[in-house]
Amino acid sequence: MEDIKLKLGKGGLILAAMGIMSIVLSIFNYNIRLLAWVDMWGTGMGWVIRILLIGVGGALFYMYGRDTEEEEED
């Protein structure tokens, strides 16, 4: 179960990073090939999707990306 939580956390970090990279690259009229579909519905909706990627990815990383159990030394 811990393995799945760590993978969810890493996936959330990747989602957030892709959203941030997409925002930075869109300023220079570039886009990540994986996220080329984002602007199909218009510029406004593209920005909403990018922000949602960052929000959902950050939430996944916050919930599952860090160790919640601390090991106690005896």
N, C-alpha and C positions, 0 to 999 in steps of 0.2 A: 504494500500500500504506500509506503514511503517513496518507493521508486516512481510511482505514478504521480505523486504530489510534486516531486522534484522535476519530473518531465513537464508537468503543467506550469510550474514556475519558470522553467527555461523557455517554454513555448510562449508564455506571456511576455517575457523579456524580449524575445525575438519579434513578437507582434508590435510591441511598443517601439522597438528600434526601427522596424520597417516603417511604422507610421511617422516617426520623426524624420527618417531619411527621405521619405516621400514628400514631406512638407518642405524640407530643405531643397531637394532636387526640383520640386515644382516651381520654386522661385526662379530657377534657371531654365525652365521649360524642358526638363528631363523627367523621367519617371522610371521606377523600378519595373522591370518587365513583368514580374509577378503581380504588380498592382496597376497594370495598364488599364484595367477595366474600371478603375475608380472614377475616372472623368467621363465615362460613357453617358451618365445621367446629368451632366452639366457640372459647371465649376463649383457651384454652391454645395451640391450633394457630394462632390468629390472631397471638399473640405470637411463635411460632416463625417464621411466615412474615415478619413484620416484621423480626425479627432477621436472617433469611436475606437479605432485601432489602438491608439495610445491609451485611452481610458480603460478598455477591456484588458489589454496587455499589462498595463500597470496594476490593475486590480488582481489579475491572476498571479503576477509576480509577488505582489504584497501578501496575498493569502497563502500561496504555496511555495514561493521561491526561497524562503529562508527557513532555517531550522527552528522549530518551535520547542523542541525538547532539548534541554541542556543536560549534558552528562554530568552526573555527580561522582566525585571521587570519594572512595571509602577510606 
